[in-house]
């Protein structure tokens, strides 16, 4: 096979890989947003019980990345700040953003 043809094949392969990575990155962004939405749903459903709420909130904080934790914190204080302020303060005070 001529050498110039290898360059063309490499370029096509590179473009396909690039497209695949872009697709996977978009899919990952969607699934991360979906995870945050799922966690919000769970917290709403367990909000009737203080201990269960705290347990689920701790699990959520452990699985999310810092940017998502910030979003969750804002949402939690808006939704549950009046009834679970002590729990929220306790859980979010342990979070270290680097």
N, C-alpha and C positions, 0 to 999 in steps of 0.2 A: 504494500500500500504506500503511495507517495506520502512524503512527509507533510506536505501542505494539507492533505486530507485529514491527517491526525489533528491538526490545529482546528479545522472546521468541526470535527467530531467533539473535541474538547470544549469548544465554544458552545455548541448545542447542549452538551451535557451540563456545562456550567450554568447555562440559562435555565435548564429544567430544574436543576438543584436549587437555584435561586428562587424560582417560582414556588417550589415545594416548601422551602424554608419560610417564605412569606406567608404561604397558606397556613402552615403550622403555627406561626407566630400569631396570626389573626385568630386562629382557632383557640390557641392558648389564652389570649386576651379575653375571648368570649367565655371560655370555661372558668377563668378566674373571676370574672364579673358574675357569672352564674353561681359560683361557690359563695360569693359574698351575699348574693340574693337568697340563696338557700339557707345560709346561716341566719339571716334576718328573719326568714320564715320560721325557722326552728325556735329562735328566741321569742318570737311572738307567741308561738304555741305553748311554750313552757313558762311563760311569764306569770302564770297563776301560782307558781311555787318558787319561793325565793331560793332555796337550796339547789333545785334543778336548774333554775335560770343561771345561777352562778357557775354551776358545773359546766353547762353548755357554753357559757361565755368564755370560760377558761380554755375549753377545747378549741373554740373558734380562734381565740387569740394565738394559740399555739400553732395553728395551721396556716394562718394568713401571713402575708408579707407586710412590712411596715406601712406602706402606702394604704393598703386595704384596712389595716388596723386603725389608721387615722380616720378613714371613712366610717368604719364601724363605730368608733368612739363617738364621733359627731352624731351619728344616727341614734346610737343607744341613749345618749344624754337627751336628745330631743324626744325620743319615744318613752323612755323609762326613767328619766332623771328625777321625776317627782316621787316615784314609788321605790326605786332601787338605787338611789344616789350613793348610799354607803357601799353597796356591792360594786357599783361601777367604779367608784373611787379606789376601792381595794384592788379590783382586777386590773384596771388601767394604770394604776400607780407602779405596778411591777414591770410594765412594758418599757424597754429601753430602745429608743430610736437612734440608730447610728448614722 
